[in-house]
Each structure stands twice: as C-alpha cells, then as structure tokens.
Amino acid sequence: MLGGEAVLGLLARYASQLNAFAISLTVKSALAFLILIIYFGPILAERVMPLSFFPEQLQLYIEK
C-alpha cells in the first residue's frame, strides 16, 4: 500500500493534469482487493468449493 501511495504521489507531482484523487481510488481499491485475495487465498479454496452446486443439485434447485 505504501508503494502505491509513492507512485500516486509521483503521478500527482509530474502529471498534474491528471486527477490523482480519482486515479487513487481505483488504484487503492485494486491493491486492497489483491491483498485480500493473497491473504485469504488458502482459506477461500477450502471454504468456497463446498458451496458450489453440482449440476444435479442445480437442476433440483431450479425445479423447486
């Protein structure tokens, strides 16, 4: 996150015609999402896969 702030600071300094605030929202959101995926990666694999529907169960769910 600190690296992202440094890059955005340089962007604001040398490319002042760009709106650094608008760009920073996108960059910070993408960095936070990437960090969450890396951090929760081992947990998500074993927690999310049991939640997936198998095709037979999905057909039964649709028919209800």
C-alpha positions in Angstrom: 0.0 0.0 0.0 2.9 2.3 0.8 4.3 1.7 -2.7 1.0 2.6 -4.3 1.0 5.9 -2.3 4.5 6.7 -3.5 3.6 6.0 -7.1 0.4 8.2 -6.8 2.5 10.9 -5.2 4.9 10.9 -8.1 2.0 10.9 -10.5 0.4 13.9 -8.8 3.8 15.7 -8.9 4.8 15.1 -12.5 1.4 14.7 -14.3 -0.6 17.4 -12.5 -3.1 17.5 -15.4 -4.4 14.0 -14.3 -6.8 13.9 -11.4 -4.7 12.0 -8.9 -7.6 11.6 -6.4 -9.8 9.8 -9.0 -7.0 7.6 -10.0 -6.0 6.8 -6.4 -9.5 5.5 -5.6 -9.1 2.9 -8.4 -5.5 2.0 -7.6 -6.1 1.7 -3.8 -9.2 -0.5 -4.4 -7.4 -2.8 -6.8 -4.4 -3.1 -4.3 -6.7 -3.8 -1.4 -8.6 -6.5 -3.4 -5.3 -8.1 -4.5 -4.0 -8.1 -0.9 -7.3 -9.7 0.3 -7.1 -12.4 -2.3 -3.5 -13.2 -1.4 -4.2 -13.2 2.3 -7.4 -15.3 2.2 -6.3 -17.5 -0.8 -5.6 -20.6 1.3 -8.9 -20.2 3.3 -11.1 -19.4 0.3 -10.3 -22.6 -1.6 -11.5 -24.9 1.1 -14.5 -22.8 2.2 -15.9 -21.8 -1.2 -15.7 -25.1 -3.1 -18.2 -26.9 -0.8 -20.7 -24.1 -1.5 -20.6 -24.8 -5.3 -23.6 -26.6 -6.8 -23.1 -29.8 -8.7 -25.1 -30.0 -11.9 -27.6 -32.5 -10.5 -28.2 -30.4 -7.4 -28.5 -27.2 -9.5 -31.3 -28.8 -11.6 -33.2 -29.8 -8.5 -32.7 -26.3 -7.1 -34.1 -24.8 -10.4 -37.1 -27.1 -10.4 -38.2 -26.0 -6.9 
